Amino acid sequence: MHGGPYRRGPVAGKGARGLRGRQGPGSVAAMMTGQDIAIAGCGIGGLAAAALLARDGHRVTVFDQFDAPRPVGSGLVIQPVGQAVLALAGAGEAALALGRPIRRMTGIEVERGRQVLDVAYDRPGGARFGLAIHRAALFGALCRAAVDAGAIIVPSTRILAAPFGTGGRTLETTRGRHGPFALVIDALGAGSVLSPLQARALPYGAVWATVPWPALTALPGDALVQRYHRASRMAGVLPLGRLDAAGGPVAAVFWSLPLAGLDRWPATDIAGWKAGALTLWPELEPFLTAIRAPADMTVARYSHGTLRRPFAPGLVHIGDAAHRASPQLGQGANMALLDALALAHALRMAPGDPGPAYAAMRRWHVRLYQAMSAAFTPQYQSDSRILPLLRDRVLMPVSRLWPVPRILTRLVAGDLIPPLAGLDFPAGAAQTAPLPPRVETAP
């Protein structure tokens, strides 16, 4: 059944119809000068952009193909730079309440028993951490922030095209034409029909599941822990916090597979797979109890590519619609959040043509992390026998020498170089307008 525009009411994804927020943060002048903006896609980047831009006084409409907007995926880590964006978007406190602070990332190569990954977010007792969170919890926090800021979410609307005309861009959808809009933001992700990006498929992906955090486990509750056999097999456990305020703690369990293995996964003998996984890592056993069939785990495929020019007249691509990479560095959601913030600033700088300013602000940060992802991923997910030896015998010992630990910490935190060129981040980014008293609207 098709849903209508979401107005003020229950949280999206729980049967709510008509969820809409207050009628415009900021001053009356901001409302008069705000632009009509359409966002295609109701994922992390799209919702963050909706919250930020609505706070700036723009009239924002988010279009999503699902009958009720909902997240796709399992757990992820919001790095410190991403946490700063969540705070500016009004979703920080809600995310912190449900997520789990991660202080460290560790990994051991089981064949030789060598530690081959050990990165801390901060010195002992330091304030910085990664925020591990389930996508559903993050989605809820961002969706509420966007709606509270004044954005309208229109479900059951699949985007087909976004042609440009004299009045701006329109959206052609399965439910007719919408617009024109001063700006269309493509946040449709890796499957975007609006993005010209031709990404290269990566040879390895993964299967993952969300499972209860077991009462009896020796694994730490504040670390991403992984085990490897060379680079051809990898298993990991990520504590995720809670799905909602009433729920118990959960974890994401993931298992690396080559593309052929992903194709065969639906026919996998789950008992045989569990036996192999426990041979690699016996401590996984309590985490696998809830996995009874291949369908209990979701297949994830990855690709790599970057748009050299992530904009066109009246159109801007953000997140995976603009750049895609392996999740090895844990930066996917953070890059989308940073894109959304850069676009908000670009609209302040050049309201009539924000694309070039947005691209310039993000260019070098995106290029650096894309290059790092391309360099690191084959060391952990590939058929190579040489790269794991380089990782274990050269790179890991070097990673313990000053100042490399500090560099790695900054790398995973997302601020090895300024995330937004020319902007003091996050101090200089805290310029979003405060929300006015809430104005309820009729359903």
C-alpha positions in Angstrom: 0.0 0.0 0.0 1.3 3.4 -0.9 2.0 5.8 2.0 1.5 9.5 2.0 3.9 12.3 3.0 5.2 11.7 6.5 4.0 14.3 9.0 4.4 14.6 12.7 3.5 11.2 14.3 5.1 7.8 15.1 8.6 7.0 14.0 8.9 6.2 10.3 9.1 2.5 9.6 6.5 1.6 12.3 3.4 2.1 10.3 3.3 5.9 10.5 1.5 7.9 7.8 2.0 11.5 7.3 5.2 12.4 9.2 6.2 16.0 8.9 8.0 18.3 11.2 7.8 21.9 12.3 7.3 24.5 9.6 10.8 25.9 9.3 13.8 26.2 11.6 15.5 29.6 11.7 14.1 33.0 11.1 11.3 34.2 8.9 14.0 35.7 6.6 15.5 32.2 6.3 12.2 30.8 5.3 11.8 33.4 2.6 15.2 32.8 1.1 15.2 29.1 1.5 15.2 26.9 -1.7 13.0 24.0 -2.8 15.2 21.0 -2.6 14.5 17.4 -3.4 16.5 14.5 -2.0 16.4 11.2 -3.8 17.0 8.4 -1.2 16.2 8.1 2.4 19.6 6.6 3.6 22.1 8.0 6.0 23.4 10.7 3.6 20.0 11.7 2.4 18.5 12.0 5.9 21.6 13.9 7.2 21.3 16.3 4.3 17.6 16.7 4.9 18.1 17.6 8.6 21.0 20.0 7.9 19.3 21.8 5.0 15.9 22.0 6.7 17.7 23.6 9.7 19.1 26.2 7.3 15.6 27.2 6.2 15.3 25.2 3.0 12.1 23.5 2.0 13.2 19.9 1.8 11.3 16.9 0.4 12.9 13.4 0.6 11.6 10.7 -1.8 12.1 7.0 -1.0 11.0 3.9 -2.9 9.9 1.9 0.2 6.3 2.1 1.5 7.7 3.1 4.8 11.3 4.5 4.9 13.6 1.9 6.4 17.3 1.2 6.6 19.2 -1.4 4.6 22.1 -3.1 6.2 23.5 -4.2 9.6 26.0 -2.5 11.8 28.5 0.2 11.1 30.9 2.5 12.9 30.4 6.3 13.0 33.9 7.7 13.4 34.5 11.0 15.4 34.1 13.1 12.3 30.7 11.5 11.5 29.6 12.0 15.2 30.3 15.7 14.8 28.0 15.8 11.8 25.3 13.9 13.6 25.4 16.4 16.4 25.0 19.3 14.0 22.1 17.5 12.3 20.3 17.1 15.7 20.7 13.3 15.8 23.8 13.0 18.0 22.2 12.4 21.4 19.8 9.8 20.1 22.6 7.9 18.3 24.8 8.0 21.4 22.0 6.6 23.5 21.7 3.5 21.3 25.2 2.9 20.0 28.2 1.4 21.6 31.5 3.2 22.0 34.4 1.4 20.3 37.9 2.1 21.7 40.0 -0.2 19.6 40.1 -2.4 16.4 42.1 -5.6 16.6 42.9 -8.6 14.4 44.9 -11.8 14.6 46.2 -14.0 11.8 45.3 -17.5 13.2 47.8 -19.6 11.2 50.7 -18.0 12.9 49.0 -16.4 15.9 50.3 -13.0 15.0 48.5 -9.8 15.8 48.2 -8.0 12.5 45.8 -5.2 13.4 45.8 -3.0 16.5 44.5 0.6 16.2 43.2 2.6 19.2 41.0 5.7 18.8 42.8 7.6 21.6 45.2 7.2 24.4 43.9 5.4 27.5 41.2 7.5 29.1 41.0 9.7 26.0 37.7 11.2 24.8 37.6 9.9 21.1 35.9 6.7 20.1 34.1 5.1 17.3 30.3 4.7 17.7 29.2 1.3 16.6 25.5 1.3 15.9 22.9 -0.7 14.0 21.7 1.0 10.9 18.1 0.8 12.1 19.0 2.8 15.3 20.9 5.4 13.3 18.1 5.6 10.7 15.6 6.3 13.4 17.8 9.1 14.9 18.3 10.8 11.6 14.8 10.4 10.4 13.4 12.0 13.5 16.0 14.8 13.3 15.0 15.5 9.6 11.3 15.5 10.4 11.8 17.7 13.4 13.7 20.1 11.3 10.9 20.5 8.8 11.7 18.0 6.1 8.9 16.0 4.4 9.4 12.3 3.6 7.4 10.9 0.7 7.5 7.1 0.6 6.5 4.6 -2.1 8.1 6.7 -4.8 10.9 5.2 -6.9 13.1 7.7 -8.8 13.4 7.2 -12.6 15.1 10.3 -13.8 15.9 13.9 -13.0 15.7 16.0 -16.2 16.9 19.6 -16.1 14.8 22.4 -17.6 14.4 26.1 -17.6 12.6 26.1 -14.2 15.1 23.7 -12.5 15.2 20.0 -12.1 12.2 17.8 -11.9 12.0 14.2 -10.6 10.3 11.6 -12.7 9.0 8.8 -10.5 6.7 5.8 -10.5 4.1 8.2 -9.1 4.4 11.0 -11.6 6.5 14.1 -11.9 7.6 16.3 -9.0 9.1 19.7 -9.0 10.7 21.7 -10.4 13.3 22.0 -7.7 16.2 24.4 -7.3 18.4 21.4 -6.4 18.1 17.7 -6.6 20.4 15.7 -4.2 21.2 12.2 -5.4 21.5 10.1 -2.2 20.3 6.8 -3.9 23.5 4.9 -3.0 25.3 2.4 -5.1 22.3 1.6 -7.2 21.6 5.2 -8.2 19.8 5.7 -11.5 20.9 9.3 -11.4 24.7 8.8 -11.0 27.0 8.2 -14.0 29.5 6.5 -11.7 30.8 3.2 -13.2 32.4 1.5 -10.2 34.7 -1.6 -10.3 33.3 -4.7 -8.6 35.7 -5.8 -5.8 36.6 -9.5 -5.8 35.5 -10.1 -2.2 32.4 -9.3 -0.3 30.9 -10.6 2.9 27.8 -12.1 4.6 26.7 -10.6 7.8 24.0 -11.0 10.5 22.8 -9.1 13.5 22.7 -11.4 16.6 22.2 -11.0 20.4 25.3 -10.2 22.3 25.9 -13.4 24.3 25.9 -13.3 28.1 29.0 -15.6 28.2 31.8 -14.4 25.9 35.4 -13.5 26.4 35.3 -10.9 23.5 35.5 -7.3 24.6 32.4 -5.1 24.4 34.3 -2.0 23.3 36.3 -3.3 20.3 35.9 -4.5 16.8 37.6 -7.9 16.8 38.6 -9.9 13.7 40.4 -13.1 12.8 42.1 -13.9 9.5 43.5 -16.8 7.6 46.0 -15.1 5.3 43.7 -12.7 3.4 41.3 -15.3 2.0 39.2 -15.8 5.1 38.1 -13.1 7.6 35.6 -13.2 10.4 34.6 -10.3 12.6 32.4 -9.3 15.6 31.3 -5.7 16.2 29.3 -4.8 19.3 26.4 -2.6 18.2 24.6 -1.4 21.3 20.8 -1.7 21.0 18.2 -1.6 18.3 15.9 0.5 20.4 15.6 1.7 24.0 13.8 -1.4 25.1 16.0 -3.9 23.4 19.1 -5.8 24.6 22.6 -5.5 23.2 23.3 -6.9 19.8 26.4 -7.6 17.6 27.2 -7.7 13.9 28.9 -10.9 12.8 30.5 -11.0 9.4 32.4 -13.5 7.2 34.4 -12.6 4.1 33.8 -14.5 0.9 34.9 -14.2 -2.8 32.3 -13.4 -5.4 31.8 -17.0 -6.3 31.2 -17.9 -2.7 28.6 -15.1 -2.4 26.8 -16.6 -5.4 26.8 -20.0 -3.8 25.8 -18.8 -0.3 22.0 -19.5 -0.5 22.8 -23.2 -1.0 25.5 -23.3 1.8 25.3 -26.1 4.3 25.1 -23.9 7.4 26.3 -26.6 9.8 29.4 -27.2 7.6 30.0 -23.4 7.4 29.7 -23.1 11.2 32.2 -25.9 11.7 34.7 -24.1 9.4 34.1 -20.8 11.1 34.7 -22.3 14.5 37.9 -23.9 13.3 39.1 -20.5 12.4 37.8 -18.8 15.6 36.3 -21.0 18.4 35.2 -18.0 20.4 32.6 -17.3 17.7 30.4 -20.2 18.9 27.9 -18.2 21.1 27.5 -15.6 18.4 26.5 -18.2 15.8 23.6 -19.8 17.8 21.0 -17.5 16.3 22.2 -18.3 12.7 20.2 -21.4 11.6 20.1 -21.0 7.8 21.9 -19.1 5.0 18.9 -16.7 4.8 19.8 -15.5 8.4 22.8 -13.8 6.9 22.7 -11.1 4.3 25.0 -11.0 1.3 27.0 -7.7 0.8 28.9 -7.0 -2.4 31.4 -4.1 -2.7 32.7 -1.9 -5.5 35.2 0.9 -5.9 35.0 4.1 -7.9 34.8 7.9 -7.6 33.0 10.5 -9.7 35.5 13.1 -10.8 32.7 15.7 -11.0 30.0 14.8 -8.5 27.6 17.5 -9.7 25.7 18.9 -12.7 23.4 21.9 -13.1 20.8 21.6 -10.3 22.1 18.1 -9.3 24.6 16.9 -6.7 25.6 13.4 -5.9 26.5 12.4 -2.3 27.6 9.2 -0.5 27.8 6.0 -2.5 26.2 7.8 -5.5 29.5 9.8 -5.7 32.2 7.4 -4.4 32.2 3.8 -3.4 34.8 1.7 -1.6 35.3 -1.4 0.5 34.2 -1.0 4.2 37.7 -2.0 5.4 38.5 1.4 6.8 35.0 1.8 8.2 34.4 5.1 6.4 31.3 4.6 4.2 28.7 6.3 6.5 31.1 9.0 7.6 31.8 10.0 4.0 28.1 10.4 3.3 27.7 12.4 6.5 30.6 14.7 5.5 29.2 15.1 2.0 25.9 16.2 3.5 27.6 18.8 5.7 29.8 20.1 2.9 26.8 20.5 0.7 25.0 22.5 3.4 28.0 24.9 3.6 28.3 25.1 -0.2 24.6 26.2 -0.3 25.5 29.0 2.1 28.5 30.0 0.0 26.9 29.7 -3.5 23.1 29.3 -3.2 22.6 29.4 -7.0 25.3 26.9 -7.9 26.6 24.9 -4.9 28.1 22.0 -6.9 31.6 23.3 -7.5 32.1 24.5 -3.9 30.8 21.2 -2.6 33.2 19.2 -4.8 36.2 21.4 -3.9 35.5 21.0 -0.2 35.4 17.2 -0.3 37.8 16.5 -3.2 41.1 15.7 -1.4 39.5 14.0 1.6 37.6 11.6 -0.7 40.6 11.0 -2.9 42.8 10.2 0.1 40.4 7.7 1.7 39.6 6.1 -1.6 43.3 5.5 -2.2 43.9 4.2 1.3 40.9 1.8 1.0 42.3 0.5 -2.4 45.7 0.0 -0.7 44.5 -1.7 2.5 41.6 -3.9 1.3 43.7 -6.5 -0.6 45.8 -7.1 2.5 42.7 -8.4 4.3 40.4 -9.6 1.5 42.2 -11.2 -1.5 43.7 -14.4 -2.8 47.2 -13.0 -2.5 49.8 -14.9 -0.5 52.3 -12.1 -0.7 50.2 -9.2 0.6 49.3 -10.9 3.9 53.1 -11.6 4.5 53.8 -7.9 3.8 51.0 -7.0 6.2 52.2 -9.4 9.0 55.9 -9.1 8.8 56.5 -5.5 7.6 53.5 -3.2 8.1 52.4 -4.5 11.5 55.8 -4.1 13.1 56.1 -0.6 11.5 52.7 0.3 12.8 54.1 0.2 16.3 56.8 2.7 15.7 56.4 6.4 16.5 54.6 8.3 14.9 52.7 5.6 13.0 50.2 4.8 15.7 49.0 8.4 15.8 48.7 8.5 12.0 46.6 5.3 12.0 44.4 6.7 14.8 43.8 9.8 12.7 43.2 7.6 9.6 40.4 5.6 11.2 39.0 8.6 13.0 38.4 10.2 9.6 40.6 13.3 10.0 44.0 12.4 8.7 43.5 15.5 6.5 40.8 18.1 7.0 37.5 16.5 6.0 36.1 19.7 4.6 38.8 21.7 2.8 39.0 25.3 3.9 36.8 24.8 6.9 37.9 24.4 10.5 36.2 21.1 11.3 34.2 20.6 13.4 34.5 24.0 15.2 33.9 26.0 12.0 31.1 23.7 10.9 28.8 24.5 13.9 26.8 27.1 12.1 23.4 25.5 11.7 20.5 27.5 12.8 18.9 26.6 16.2 15.4 25.1 15.9 12.5 27.4 16.9 9.6 26.3 19.2 7.8 23.4 17.7 4.7 24.1 15.6 2.4 21.1 15.3 0.6 20.6 12.0 -2.6 18.8 11.3 -2.3 15.2 10.0 
